[in-house]
Structures are given as structure tokens and as C-alpha cells.
């Protein structure tokens, strides 16, 4: 899948990657309703490691009380990072 097609029905907007995030931005999709889910869509030339994924997630979250998912496309695969245990 082309990363630019992911969640295209939500019309992802342009986004600047947070400081410390090592991935190339694709867009930011925001859900509907109260307490909207944010999906930060990015791409990488190689498999992202856990440390980089978590750093990007934390930088985007920036202590806000929102549901956030970071999706990074690399090759034909996708890496995900989000909250756990909630």
C-alpha cells in the first residue's frame, strides 16, 4: 500500500514531524467526535526500531491526554506504536 493512501477517507493533513522523530512525514489523520484519535503517518527507508518509534510517539503526544497511534511504513510492511494497557 502506498502510505499516502492510508486513511485517505479522513483526508490526512500535512504535519511537521516532532523534534527527535527520525521518520519522513506523510500526514496526520484525525478521527471524528470527542477525544479524537490522532494517527501520525510516516515512512522510513528501513525497519524502525522500538526506541525511535517510542521517541516519536512521546514527542507527538507531548503530555496531552489524547489517543495517539504512530504508523510508519517501511518497504511493504508497517510498524505501529501506541498506548498500551489502556
PDB file with SEQRES, HELIX, SHEET and CRYST1 records, atoms N, CA, C and O in Angstrom:
SEQRES   1 A   86  UNK UNK UNK UNK UNK UNK UNK UNK UNK UNK UNK UNK UNK          
SEQRES   2 A   86  UNK UNK UNK UNK UNK UNK UNK UNK UNK UNK UNK UNK UNK          
SEQRES   3 A   86  UNK UNK UNK UNK UNK UNK UNK UNK UNK UNK UNK UNK UNK          
SEQRES   4 A   86  UNK UNK UNK UNK UNK UNK UNK UNK UNK UNK UNK UNK UNK          
SEQRES   5 A   86  UNK UNK UNK UNK UNK UNK UNK UNK UNK UNK UNK UNK UNK          
SEQRES   6 A   86  UNK UNK UNK UNK UNK UNK UNK UNK UNK UNK UNK UNK UNK          
SEQRES   7 A   86  UNK UNK UNK UNK UNK UNK UNK UNK                              
HELIX    1 AA1 UNK A    3  UNK A    5  5                                   3    
HELIX    2 AA2 UNK A    8  UNK A   10  5                                   3    
HELIX    3 AA3 UNK A   50  UNK A   61  1                                  12    
SHEET    1 AA1 4 UNK A  24  UNK A  30  0                                        
SHEET    2 AA1 4 UNK A  38  UNK A  43 -1                                        
SHEET    3 AA1 4 UNK A  68  UNK A  74  1                                        
SHEET    4 AA1 4 UNK A  77  UNK A  82 -1                                        
CRYST1    1.000    1.000    1.000  90.00  90.00  90.00 P 1           1          
ATOM      1  N   UNK A   1       0.843  -1.178   0.000  1.00  0.00           N  
ATOM      2  CA  UNK A   1       0.000   0.000   0.000  1.00  0.00           C  
ATOM      3  C   UNK A   1       0.888   1.242   0.000  1.00  0.00           C  
ATOM      4  O   UNK A   1       1.913   1.301   0.680  1.00  0.00           O  
ATOM      5  N   UNK A   2       0.476   2.197  -0.758  1.00  0.00           N  
ATOM      6  CA  UNK A   2       1.157   3.495  -0.782  1.00  0.00           C  
ATOM      7  C   UNK A   2       0.790   4.232   0.506  1.00  0.00           C  
ATOM      8  O   UNK A   2      -0.396   4.383   0.800  1.00  0.00           O  
ATOM      9  N   UNK A   3       1.768   4.694   1.280  1.00  0.00           N  
ATOM     10  CA  UNK A   3       1.459   5.381   2.543  1.00  0.00           C  
ATOM     11  C   UNK A   3       0.503   6.560   2.387  1.00  0.00           C  
ATOM     12  O   UNK A   3      -0.267   6.858   3.299  1.00  0.00           O  
ATOM     13  N   UNK A   4       0.547   7.228   1.240  1.00  0.00           N  
ATOM     14  CA  UNK A   4      -0.340   8.384   1.045  1.00  0.00           C  
ATOM     15  C   UNK A   4      -1.798   7.974   0.890  1.00  0.00           C  
ATOM     16  O   UNK A   4      -2.688   8.817   1.004  1.00  0.00           O  
ATOM     17  N   UNK A   5      -2.061   6.684   0.628  1.00  0.00           N  
ATOM     18  CA  UNK A   5      -3.438   6.193   0.501  1.00  0.00           C  
ATOM     19  C   UNK A   5      -4.027   5.752   1.842  1.00  0.00           C  
ATOM     20  O   UNK A   5      -5.242   5.593   1.964  1.00  0.00           O  
ATOM     21  N   UNK A   6      -3.178   5.556   2.839  1.00  0.00           N  
ATOM     22  CA  UNK A   6      -3.623   5.075   4.145  1.00  0.00           C  
ATOM     23  C   UNK A   6      -4.532   6.110   4.803  1.00  0.00           C  
ATOM     24  O   UNK A   6      -4.147   7.270   4.950  1.00  0.00           O  
ATOM     25  N   UNK A   7      -5.705   5.706   5.188  1.00  0.00           N  
ATOM     26  CA  UNK A   7      -6.722   6.560   5.818  1.00  0.00           C  
ATOM     27  C   UNK A   7      -7.093   7.763   4.953  1.00  0.00           C  
ATOM     28  O   UNK A   7      -7.441   8.822   5.474  1.00  0.00           O  
ATOM     29  N   UNK A   8      -7.019   7.598   3.641  1.00  0.00           N  
ATOM     30  CA  UNK A   8      -7.314   8.715   2.734  1.00  0.00           C  
ATOM     31  C   UNK A   8      -8.737   9.230   2.878  1.00  0.00           C  
ATOM     32  O   UNK A   8      -9.002  10.386   2.547  1.00  0.00           O  
ATOM     33  N   UNK A   9      -9.662   8.403   3.363  1.00  0.00           N  
ATOM     34  CA  UNK A   9     -11.047   8.859   3.558  1.00  0.00           C  
ATOM     35  C   UNK A   9     -11.144   9.920   4.661  1.00  0.00           C  
ATOM     36  O   UNK A   9     -12.127  10.659   4.722  1.00  0.00           O  
ATOM     37  N   UNK A  10     -10.136   9.998   5.527  1.00  0.00           N  
ATOM     38  CA  UNK A  10     -10.121  11.021   6.577  1.00  0.00           C  
ATOM     39  C   UNK A  10      -9.344  12.263   6.145  1.00  0.00           C  
ATOM     40  O   UNK A  10      -9.187  13.197   6.931  1.00  0.00           O  
ATOM     41  N   UNK A  11      -8.855  12.281   4.903  1.00  0.00           N  
ATOM     42  CA  UNK A  11      -8.099  13.410   4.358  1.00  0.00           C  
ATOM     43  C   UNK A  11      -6.976  13.848   5.298  1.00  0.00           C  
ATOM     44  O   UNK A  11      -7.026  14.941   5.863  1.00  0.00           O  
ATOM     45  N   UNK A  12      -5.958  12.991   5.466  1.00  0.00           N  
ATOM     46  CA  UNK A  12      -4.840  13.370   6.341  1.00  0.00           C  
ATOM     47  C   UNK A  12      -4.240  14.712   5.933  1.00  0.00           C  
ATOM     48  O   UNK A  12      -4.062  15.003   4.750  1.00  0.00           O  
ATOM     49  N   UNK A  13      -3.941  15.508   6.932  1.00  0.00           N  
ATOM     50  CA  UNK A  13      -3.365  16.832   6.683  1.00  0.00           C  
ATOM     51  C   UNK A  13      -1.850  16.775   6.780  1.00  0.00           C  
ATOM     52  O   UNK A  13      -1.276  15.827   7.316  1.00  0.00           O  
ATOM     53  N   UNK A  14      -1.219  17.807   6.251  1.00  0.00           N  
ATOM     54  CA  UNK A  14       0.239  17.912   6.348  1.00  0.00           C  
ATOM     55  C   UNK A  14       0.639  18.043   7.807  1.00  0.00           C  
ATOM     56  O   UNK A  14      -0.102  18.590   8.624  1.00  0.00           O  
ATOM     57  N   UNK A  15       1.806  17.541   8.116  1.00  0.00           N  
ATOM     58  CA  UNK A  15       2.266  17.590   9.501  1.00  0.00           C  
ATOM     59  C   UNK A  15       3.788  17.719   9.527  1.00  0.00           C  
ATOM     60  O   UNK A  15       4.488  17.112   8.717  1.00  0.00           O  
ATOM     61  N   UNK A  16       4.277  18.500  10.448  1.00  0.00           N  
ATOM     62  CA  UNK A  16       5.721  18.557  10.701  1.00  0.00           C  
ATOM     63  C   UNK A  16       6.023  17.493  11.744  1.00  0.00           C  
ATOM     64  O   UNK A  16       5.306  17.362  12.736  1.00  0.00           O  
ATOM     65  N   UNK A  17       7.072  16.747  11.518  1.00  0.00           N  
ATOM     66  CA  UNK A  17       7.414  15.711  12.479  1.00  0.00           C  
ATOM     67  C   UNK A  17       7.957  16.370  13.745  1.00  0.00           C  
ATOM     68  O   UNK A  17       8.668  17.372  13.678  1.00  0.00           O  
ATOM     69  N   UNK A  18       7.616  15.797  14.897  1.00  0.00           N  
ATOM     70  CA  UNK A  18       8.113  16.342  16.160  1.00  0.00           C  
ATOM     71  C   UNK A  18       9.634  16.262  16.219  1.00  0.00           C  
ATOM     72  O   UNK A  18      10.251  15.405  15.586  1.00  0.00           O  
ATOM     73  N   UNK A  19      10.218  17.161  16.981  1.00  0.00           N  
ATOM     74  CA  UNK A  19      11.669  17.150  17.188  1.00  0.00           C  
ATOM     75  C   UNK A  19      12.075  15.783  17.735  1.00  0.00           C  
ATOM     76  O   UNK A  19      11.442  15.266  18.655  1.00  0.00           O  
ATOM     77  N   UNK A  20      13.104  15.215  17.183  1.00  0.00           N  
ATOM     78  CA  UNK A  20      13.583  13.921  17.648  1.00  0.00           C  
ATOM     79  C   UNK A  20      12.960  12.740  16.935  1.00  0.00           C  
ATOM     80  O   UNK A  20      13.272  11.592  17.253  1.00  0.00           O  
ATOM     81  N   UNK A  21      12.085  12.997  15.980  1.00  0.00           N  
ATOM     82  CA  UNK A  21      11.439  11.918  15.233  1.00  0.00           C  
ATOM     83  C   UNK A  21      12.202  11.691  13.938  1.00  0.00           C  
ATOM     84  O   UNK A  21      12.354  12.610  13.133  1.00  0.00           O  
ATOM     85  N   UNK A  22      12.680  10.474  13.736  1.00  0.00           N  
ATOM     86  CA  UNK A  22      13.593  10.165  12.638  1.00  0.00           C  
ATOM     87  C   UNK A  22      12.904   9.750  11.342  1.00  0.00           C  
ATOM     88  O   UNK A  22      13.572   9.255  10.434  1.00  0.00           O  
ATOM     89  N   UNK A  23      11.599   9.935  11.231  1.00  0.00           N  
ATOM     90  CA  UNK A  23      10.869   9.440  10.073  1.00  0.00           C  
ATOM     91  C   UNK A  23      10.411  10.573   9.162  1.00  0.00           C  
ATOM     92  O   UNK A  23      10.332  11.729   9.581  1.00  0.00           O  
ATOM     93  N   UNK A  24      10.111  10.228   7.912  1.00  0.00           N  
ATOM     94  CA  UNK A  24       9.624  11.207   6.945  1.00  0.00           C  
ATOM     95  C   UNK A  24       8.103  11.321   7.079  1.00  0.00           C  
ATOM     96  O   UNK A  24       7.408  10.305   7.055  1.00  0.00           O  
ATOM     97  N   UNK A  25       7.582  12.538   7.220  1.00  0.00           N  
ATOM     98  CA  UNK A  25       6.137  12.691   7.411  1.00  0.00           C  
ATOM     99  C   UNK A  25       5.345  12.353   6.156  1.00  0.00           C  
ATOM    100  O   UNK A  25       5.778  12.634   5.038  1.00  0.00           O  
ATOM    101  N   UNK A  26       4.183  11.749   6.355  1.00  0.00           N  
ATOM    102  CA  UNK A  26       3.225  11.506   5.276  1.00  0.00           C  
ATOM    103  C   UNK A  26       1.973  12.328   5.551  1.00  0.00           C  
ATOM    104  O   UNK A  26       1.457  12.990   4.651  1.00  0.00           O  
ATOM    105  N   UNK A  27       1.475  12.292   6.799  1.00  0.00           N  
ATOM    106  CA  UNK A  27       0.291  13.065   7.142  1.00  0.00           C  
ATOM    107  C   UNK A  27      -0.189  12.775   8.546  1.00  0.00           C  
ATOM    108  O   UNK A  27       0.362  11.936   9.258  1.00  0.00           O  
ATOM    109  N   UNK A  28      -1.228  13.491   8.920  1.00  0.00           N  
ATOM    110  CA  UNK A  28      -1.858  13.322  10.230  1.00  0.00           C  
ATOM    111  C   UNK A  28      -3.347  13.168  10.004  1.00  0.00           C  
ATOM    112  O   UNK A  28      -4.002  14.077   9.493  1.00  0.00           O  
ATOM    113  N   UNK A  29      -3.888  12.013  10.386  1.00  0.00           N  
ATOM    114  CA  UNK A  29      -5.322  11.754  10.281  1.00  0.00           C  
ATOM    115  C   UNK A  29      -5.931  11.918  11.662  1.00  0.00           C  
ATOM    116  O   UNK A  29      -5.396  11.420  12.652  1.00  0.00           O  
ATOM    117  N   UNK A  30      -7.055  12.623  11.720  1.00  0.00           N  
ATOM    118  CA  UNK A  30      -7.722  12.863  12.997  1.00  0.00           C  
ATOM    119  C   UNK A  30      -9.144  12.322  12.913  1.00  0.00           C  
ATOM    120  O   UNK A  30      -9.886  12.620  11.977  1.00  0.00           O  
ATOM    121  N   UNK A  31      -9.504  11.524  13.908  1.00  0.00           N  
ATOM    122  CA  UNK A  31     -10.828  10.926  13.953  1.00  0.00           C  
ATOM    123  C   UNK A  31     -11.910  11.951  14.203  1.00  0.00           C  
ATOM    124  O   UNK A  31     -11.646  13.149  14.305  1.00  0.00           O  
ATOM    125  N   UNK A  32     -13.129  11.464  14.301  1.00  0.00           N  
ATOM    126  CA  UNK A  32     -14.276  12.341  14.500  1.00  0.00           C  
ATOM    127  C   UNK A  32     -14.811  12.194  15.917  1.00  0.00           C  
ATOM    128  O   UNK A  32     -14.581  11.176  16.570  1.00  0.00           O  
ATOM    129  N   UNK A  33     -15.520  13.205  16.389  1.00  0.00           N  
ATOM    130  CA  UNK A  33     -16.139  13.149  17.709  1.00  0.00           C  
ATOM    131  C   UNK A  33     -15.230  13.685  18.796  1.00  0.00           C  
ATOM    132  O   UNK A  33     -14.190  14.287  18.528  1.00  0.00           O  
ATOM    133  N   UNK A  34     -15.651  13.449  20.034  1.00  0.00           N  
ATOM    134  CA  UNK A  34     -14.870  13.894  21.193  1.00  0.00           C  
ATOM    135  C   UNK A  34     -13.680  12.958  21.409  1.00  0.00           C  
ATOM    136  O   UNK A  34     -13.741  11.775  21.073  1.00  0.00           O  
ATOM    137  N   UNK A  35     -12.609  13.494  21.969  1.00  0.00           N  
ATOM    138  CA  UNK A  35     -11.410  12.710  22.270  1.00  0.00           C  
ATOM    139  C   UNK A  35     -10.934  11.955  21.027  1.00  0.00           C  
ATOM    140  O   UNK A  35     -10.780  10.734  21.041  1.00  0.00           O  
ATOM    141  N   UNK A  36     -10.710  12.705  19.967  1.00  0.00           N  
ATOM    142  CA  UNK A  36     -10.401  12.148  18.656  1.00  0.00           C  
ATOM    143  C   UNK A  36      -9.059  11.433  18.621  1.00  0.00           C  
ATOM    144  O   UNK A  36      -8.066  11.904  19.176  1.00  0.00           O  
ATOM    145  N   UNK A  37      -9.054  10.293  17.961  1.00  0.00           N  
ATOM    146  CA  UNK A  37      -7.815   9.556  17.740  1.00  0.00           C  
ATOM    147  C   UNK A  37      -6.962  10.314  16.733  1.00  0.00           C  
ATOM    148  O   UNK A  37      -7.460  10.735  15.689  1.00  0.00           O  
ATOM    149  N   UNK A  38      -5.678  10.493  17.038  1.00  0.00           N  
ATOM    150  CA  UNK A  38      -4.723  11.052  16.090  1.00  0.00           C  
ATOM    151  C   UNK A  38      -3.878   9.896  15.564  1.00  0.00           C  
ATOM    152  O   UNK A  38      -3.386   9.070  16.333  1.00  0.00           O  
ATOM    153  N   UNK A  39      -3.718   9.852  14.239  1.00  0.00           N  
ATOM    154  CA  UNK A  39      -2.857   8.853  13.623  1.00  0.00           C  
ATOM    155  C   UNK A  39      -1.769   9.591  12.855  1.00  0.00           C  
ATOM    156  O   UNK A  39      -2.037  10.210  11.826  1.00  0.00           O  
ATOM    157  N   UNK A  40      -0.548   9.524  13.356  1.00  0.00           N  
ATOM    158  CA  UNK A  40       0.600  10.133  12.708  1.00  0.00           C  
ATOM    159  C   UNK A  40       1.148   9.122  11.712  1.00  0.00           C  
ATOM    160  O   UNK A  40       1.591   8.042  12.103  1.00  0.00           O  
ATOM    161  N   UNK A  41       1.121   9.463  10.439  1.00  0.00           N  
ATOM    162  CA  UNK A  41       1.543   8.556   9.370  1.00  0.00           C  
ATOM    163  C   UNK A  41       2.902   9.026   8.856  1.00  0.00           C  
ATOM    164  O   UNK A  41       3.088  10.197   8.525  1.00  0.00           O  
ATOM    165  N   UNK A  42       3.846   8.086   8.798  1.00  0.00           N  
ATOM    166  CA  UNK A  42       5.199   8.421   8.360  1.00  0.00           C  
ATOM    167  C   UNK A  42       5.758   7.269   7.547  1.00  0.00           C  
ATOM    168  O   UNK A  42       5.133   6.216   7.423  1.00  0.00           O  
ATOM    169  N   UNK A  43       6.949   7.484   6.992  1.00  0.00           N  
ATOM    170  CA  UNK A  43       7.621   6.394   6.283  1.00  0.00           C  
ATOM    171  C   UNK A  43       9.106   6.424   6.604  1.00  0.00           C  
ATOM    172  O   UNK A  43       9.661   7.440   7.021  1.00  0.00           O  
ATOM    173  N   UNK A  44       9.728   5.268   6.392  1.00  0.00           N  
ATOM    174  CA  UNK A  44      11.141   5.106   6.694  1.00  0.00           C  
ATOM    175  C   UNK A  44      11.758   4.205   5.624  1.00  0.00           C  
ATOM    176  O   UNK A  44      11.085   3.323   5.091  1.00  0.00           O  
ATOM    177  N   UNK A  45      13.012   4.420   5.316  1.00  0.00           N  
ATOM    178  CA  UNK A  45      13.685   3.587   4.314  1.00  0.00           C  
ATOM    179  C   UNK A  45      14.078   2.216   4.872  1.00  0.00           C  
ATOM    180  O   UNK A  45      14.358   1.288   4.113  1.00  0.00           O  
ATOM    181  N   UNK A  46      14.097   2.100   6.194  1.00  0.00           N  
ATOM    182  CA  UNK A  46      14.436   0.818   6.821  1.00  0.00           C  
ATOM    183  C   UNK A  46      13.489   0.563   7.998  1.00  0.00           C  
ATOM    184  O   UNK A  46      12.723   1.436   8.405  1.00  0.00           O  
ATOM    185  N   UNK A  47      13.566  -0.655   8.527  1.00  0.00           N  
ATOM    186  CA  UNK A  47      12.693  -1.026   9.646  1.00  0.00           C  
ATOM    187  C   UNK A  47      12.984  -0.138  10.846  1.00  0.00           C  
ATOM    188  O   UNK A  47      14.123  -0.083  11.310  1.00  0.00           O  
ATOM    189  N   UNK A  48      11.960   0.566  11.361  1.00  0.00           N  
ATOM    190  CA  UNK A  48      12.186   1.413  12.536  1.00  0.00           C  
ATOM    191  C   UNK A  48      12.412   0.563  13.778  1.00  0.00           C  
ATOM    192  O   UNK A  48      11.791  -0.487  13.942  1.00  0.00           O  
ATOM    193  N   UNK A  49      13.296   1.018  14.645  1.00  0.00           N  
ATOM    194  CA  UNK A  49      13.499   0.269  15.887  1.00  0.00           C  
ATOM    195  C   UNK A  49      12.551   0.801  16.970  1.00  0.00           C  
ATOM    196  O   UNK A  49      11.983   1.886  16.839  1.00  0.00           O  
ATOM    197  N   UNK A  50      12.397   0.029  18.021  1.00  0.00           N  
ATOM    198  CA  UNK A  50      11.463   0.371  19.093  1.00  0.00           C  
ATOM    199  C   UNK A  50      11.784   1.721  19.739  1.00  0.00           C  
ATOM    200  O   UNK A  50      10.883   2.489  20.077  1.00  0.00           O  
ATOM    201  N   UNK A  51      13.069   1.998  19.903  1.00  0.00           N  
ATOM    202  CA  UNK A  51      13.479   3.249  20.545  1.00  0.00           C  
ATOM    203  C   UNK A  51      13.024   4.456  19.729  1.00  0.00           C  
ATOM    204  O   UNK A  51      12.489   5.415  20.286  1.00  0.00           O  
ATOM    205  N   UNK A  52      13.235   4.414  18.404  1.00  0.00           N  
ATOM    206  CA  UNK A  52      12.809   5.522  17.547  1.00  0.00           C  
ATOM    207  C   UNK A  52      11.295   5.658  17.488  1.00  0.00           C  
ATOM    208  O   UNK A  52      10.767   6.769  17.473  1.00  0.00           O  
ATOM    209  N   UNK A  53      10.601   4.533  17.454  1.00  0.00           N  
ATOM    210  CA  UNK A  53       9.131   4.568  17.420  1.00  0.00           C  
ATOM    211  C   UNK A  53       8.585   5.213  18.691  1.00  0.00           C  
ATOM    212  O   UNK A  53       7.720   6.086  18.627  1.00  0.00           O  
ATOM    213  N   UNK A  54       9.094   4.778  19.850  1.00  0.00           N  
ATOM    214  CA  UNK A  54       8.613   5.310  21.121  1.00  0.00           C  
ATOM    215  C   UNK A  54       8.972   6.789  21.276  1.00  0.00           C  
ATOM    216  O   UNK A  54       8.173   7.567  21.798  1.00  0.00           O  
ATOM    217  N   UNK A  55      10.159   7.178  20.829  1.00  0.00           N  
ATOM    218  CA  UNK A  55      10.562   8.587  20.913  1.00  0.00           C  
ATOM    219  C   UNK A  55       9.638   9.461  20.073  1.00  0.00           C  
ATOM    220  O   UNK A  55       9.250  10.547  20.502  1.00  0.00           O  
ATOM    221  N   UNK A  56       9.291   9.000  18.900  1.00  0.00           N  
ATOM    222  CA  UNK A  56       8.392   9.755  18.029  1.00  0.00           C  
ATOM    223  C   UNK A  56       7.001   9.848  18.650  1.00  0.00           C  
ATOM    224  O   UNK A  56       6.386  10.915  18.637  1.00  0.00           O  
ATOM    225  N   UNK A  57       6.502   8.736  19.195  1.00  0.00           N  
ATOM    226  CA  UNK A  57       5.181   8.719  19.838  1.00  0.00           C  
ATOM    227  C   UNK A  57       5.149   9.690  21.018  1.00  0.00           C  
ATOM    228  O   UNK A  57       4.216  10.483  21.148  1.00  0.00           O  
ATOM    229  N   UNK A  58       6.165   9.628  21.875  1.00  0.00           N  
ATOM    230  CA  UNK A  58       6.210  10.515  23.045  1.00  0.00           C  
ATOM    231  C   UNK A  58       6.319  11.978  22.644  1.00  0.00           C  
ATOM    232  O   UNK A  58       5.690  12.840  23.258  1.00  0.00           O  
ATOM    233  N   UNK A  59       7.116  12.266  21.613  1.00  0.00           N  
ATOM    234  CA  UNK A  59       7.282  13.650  21.162  1.00  0.00           C  
ATOM    235  C   UNK A  59       5.965  14.199  20.614  1.00  0.00           C  
ATOM    236  O   UNK A  59       5.615  15.346  20.894  1.00  0.00           O  
ATOM    237  N   UNK A  60       5.238  13.409  19.846  1.00  0.00           N  
ATOM    238  CA  UNK A  60       3.956  13.864  19.296  1.00  0.00           C  
ATOM    239  C   UNK A  60       2.914  13.995  20.404  1.00  0.00           C  
ATOM    240  O   UNK A  60       2.130  14.944  20.409  1.00  0.00           O  
ATOM    241  N   UNK A  61       2.902  13.059  21.332  1.00  0.00           N  
ATOM    242  CA  UNK A  61       1.918  13.097  22.423  1.00  0.00           C  
ATOM    243  C   UNK A  61       2.115  14.347  23.275  1.00  0.00           C  
ATOM    244  O   UNK A  61       1.147  15.019  23.631  1.00  0.00           O  
ATOM    245  N   UNK A  62       3.356  14.654  23.598  1.00  0.00           N  
ATOM    246  CA  UNK A  62       3.705  15.871  24.334  1.00  0.00           C  
ATOM    247  C   UNK A  62       2.824  16.084  25.564  1.00  0.00           C  
ATOM    248  O   UNK A  62       2.326  17.184  25.805  1.00  0.00           O  
ATOM    249  N   UNK A  63       2.642  15.016  26.334  1.00  0.00           N  
ATOM    250  CA  UNK A  63       1.876  15.040  27.599  1.00  0.00           C  
ATOM    251  C   UNK A  63       0.383  15.373  27.433  1.00  0.00           C  
ATOM    252  O   UNK A  63      -0.295  15.681  28.413  1.00  0.00           O  
ATOM    253  N   UNK A  64      -0.118  15.313  26.212  1.00  0.00           N  
ATOM    254  CA  UNK A  64      -1.553  15.559  26.011  1.00  0.00           C  
ATOM    255  C   UNK A  64      -2.332  14.295  26.340  1.00  0.00           C  
ATOM    256  O   UNK A  64      -1.811  13.187  26.216  1.00  0.00           O  
ATOM    257  N   UNK A  65      -3.569  14.462  26.755  1.00  0.00           N  
ATOM    258  CA  UNK A  65      -4.426  13.322  27.090  1.00  0.00           C  
ATOM    259  C   UNK A  65      -5.274  12.967  25.870  1.00  0.00           C  
ATOM    260  O   UNK A  65      -6.489  13.162  25.857  1.00  0.00           O  
ATOM    261  N   UNK A  66      -4.597  12.439  24.844  1.00  0.00           N  
ATOM    262  CA  UNK A  66      -5.294  12.057  23.613  1.00  0.00           C  
ATOM    263  C   UNK A  66      -4.897  10.639  23.219  1.00  0.00           C  
ATOM    264  O   UNK A  66      -3.815  10.175  23.580  1.00  0.00           O  
ATOM    265  N   UNK A  67      -5.756   9.955  22.489  1.00  0.00           N  
ATOM    266  CA  UNK A  67      -5.333   8.669  21.926  1.00  0.00           C  
ATOM    267  C   UNK A  67      -4.485   8.939  20.683  1.00  0.00           C  
ATOM    268  O   UNK A  67      -4.896   9.694  19.802  1.00  0.00           O  
ATOM    269  N   UNK A  68      -3.313   8.328  20.613  1.00  0.00           N  
ATOM    270  CA  UNK A  68      -2.379   8.571  19.516  1.00  0.00           C  
ATOM    271  C   UNK A  68      -1.805   7.249  19.030  1.00  0.00           C  
ATOM    272  O   UNK A  68      -1.436   6.380  19.821  1.00  0.00           O  
ATOM    273  N   UNK A  69      -1.740   7.118  17.714  1.00  0.00           N  
ATOM    274  CA  UNK A  69      -1.119   5.956  17.083  1.00  0.00           C  
ATOM    275  C   UNK A  69      -0.110   6.473  16.059  1.00  0.00           C  
ATOM    276  O   UNK A  69      -0.441   7.320  15.229  1.00  0.00           O  
ATOM    277  N   UNK A  70       1.107   5.967  16.119  1.00  0.00           N  
ATOM    278  CA  UNK A  70       2.132   6.292  15.126  1.00  0.00           C  
ATOM    279  C   UNK A  70       2.238   5.092  14.185  1.00  0.00           C  
ATOM    280  O   UNK A  70       2.443   3.960  14.625  1.00  0.00           O  
ATOM    281  N   UNK A  71       2.097   5.356  12.889  1.00  0.00           N  
ATOM    282  CA  UNK A  71       2.149   4.321  11.859  1.00  0.00           C  
ATOM    283  C   UNK A  71       3.305   4.666  10.923  1.00  0.00           C  
ATOM    284  O   UNK A  71       3.308   5.726  10.297  1.00  0.00           O  
ATOM    285  N   UNK A  72       4.289   3.766  10.828  1.00  0.00           N  
ATOM    286  CA  UNK A  72       5.449   4.009   9.974  1.00  0.00           C  
ATOM    287  C   UNK A  72       5.529   2.908   8.917  1.00  0.00           C  
ATOM    288  O   UNK A  72       5.684   1.730   9.240  1.00  0.00           O  
ATOM    289  N   UNK A  73       5.422   3.306   7.665  1.00  0.00           N  
ATOM    290  CA  UNK A  73       5.550   2.386   6.538  1.00  0.00           C  
ATOM    291  C   UNK A  73       7.023   2.236   6.198  1.00  0.00           C  
ATOM    292  O   UNK A  73       7.759   3.220   6.138  1.00  0.00           O  
ATOM    293  N   UNK A  74       7.446   1.000   5.977  1.00  0.00           N  
ATOM    294  CA  UNK A  74       8.810   0.724   5.516  1.00  0.00           C  
ATOM    295  C   UNK A  74       8.732  -0.473   4.578  1.00  0.00           C  
ATOM    296  O   UNK A  74       8.292  -1.552   4.976  1.00  0.00           O  
ATOM    297  N   UNK A  75       9.156  -0.282   3.343  1.00  0.00           N  
ATOM    298  CA  UNK A  75       9.005  -1.336   2.343  1.00  0.00           C  
ATOM    299  C   UNK A  75       7.541  -1.708   2.197  1.00  0.00           C  
ATOM    300  O   UNK A  75       6.691  -0.837   2.011  1.00  0.00           O  
ATOM    301  N   UNK A  76       7.245  -2.985   2.280  1.00  0.00           N  
ATOM    302  CA  UNK A  76       5.864  -3.479   2.181  1.00  0.00           C  
ATOM    303  C   UNK A  76       5.259  -3.729   3.567  1.00  0.00           C  
ATOM    304  O   UNK A  76       4.205  -4.357   3.673  1.00  0.00           O  
ATOM    305  N   UNK A  77       5.910  -3.248   4.620  1.00  0.00           N  
ATOM    306  CA  UNK A  77       5.459  -3.513   5.987  1.00  0.00           C  
ATOM    307  C   UNK A  77       5.136  -2.215   6.705  1.00  0.00           C  
ATOM    308  O   UNK A  77       5.406  -1.119   6.213  1.00  0.00           O  
ATOM    309  N   UNK A  78       4.544  -2.374   7.898  1.00  0.00           N  
ATOM    310  CA  UNK A  78       4.160  -1.219   8.721  1.00  0.00           C  
ATOM    311  C   UNK A  78       4.547  -1.494  10.165  1.00  0.00           C  
ATOM    312  O   UNK A  78       4.375  -2.607  10.661  1.00  0.00           O  
ATOM    313  N   UNK A  79       5.066  -0.483  10.831  1.00  0.00           N  
ATOM    314  CA  UNK A  79       5.351  -0.552  12.267  1.00  0.00           C  
ATOM    315  C   UNK A  79       4.340   0.358  12.980  1.00  0.00           C  
ATOM    316  O   UNK A  79       3.999   1.430  12.479  1.00  0.00           O  
ATOM    317  N   UNK A  80       3.871  -0.077  14.141  1.00  0.00           N  
ATOM    318  CA  UNK A  80       2.873   0.669  14.908  1.00  0.00           C  
ATOM    319  C   UNK A  80       3.390   0.971  16.308  1.00  0.00           C  
ATOM    320  O   UNK A  80       4.126   0.172  16.888  1.00  0.00           O  
ATOM    321  N   UNK A  81       3.008   2.121  16.850  1.00  0.00           N  
ATOM    322  CA  UNK A  81       3.324   2.452  18.229  1.00  0.00           C  
ATOM    323  C   UNK A  81       2.155   3.227  18.799  1.00  0.00           C  
ATOM    324  O   UNK A  81       1.706   4.205  18.202  1.00  0.00           O  
ATOM    325  N   UNK A  82       1.661   2.800  19.947  1.00  0.00           N  
ATOM    326  CA  UNK A  82       0.560   3.469  20.604  1.00  0.00           C  
ATOM    327  C   UNK A  82       0.582   3.152  22.087  1.00  0.00           C  
ATOM    328  O   UNK A  82       1.488   2.478  22.576  1.00  0.00           O  
ATOM    329  N   UNK A  83      -0.416   3.639  22.792  1.00  0.00           N  
ATOM    330  CA  UNK A  83      -0.507   3.383  24.228  1.00  0.00           C  
ATOM    331  C   UNK A  83      -0.807   1.905  24.477  1.00  0.00           C  
ATOM    332  O   UNK A  83      -1.434   1.239  23.653  1.00  0.00           O  
ATOM    333  N   UNK A  84      -0.357   1.411  25.608  1.00  0.00           N  
ATOM    334  CA  UNK A  84      -0.668   0.030  25.970  1.00  0.00           C  
ATOM    335  C   UNK A  84      -1.324  -0.011  27.335  1.00  0.00           C  
ATOM    336  O   UNK A  84      -1.072   0.840  28.187  1.00  0.00           O  
ATOM    337  N   UNK A  85      -2.150  -0.987  27.528  1.00  0.00           N  
ATOM    338  CA  UNK A  85      -2.780  -1.200  28.828  1.00  0.00           C  
ATOM    339  C   UNK A  85      -3.836  -0.178  29.189  1.00  0.00           C  
ATOM    340  O   UNK A  85      -4.136   0.022  30.366  1.00  0.00           O  
ATOM    341  N   UNK A  86      -4.400   0.468  28.186  1.00  0.00           N  
ATOM    342  CA  UNK A  86      -5.407   1.476  28.483  1.00  0.00           C  
ATOM    343  C   UNK A  86      -6.700   1.174  27.793  1.00  0.00           C  
ATOM    344  O   UNK A  86      -7.665   1.926  27.934  1.00  0.00           O  
TER     345      UNK A  86                                                      
END                                                                             
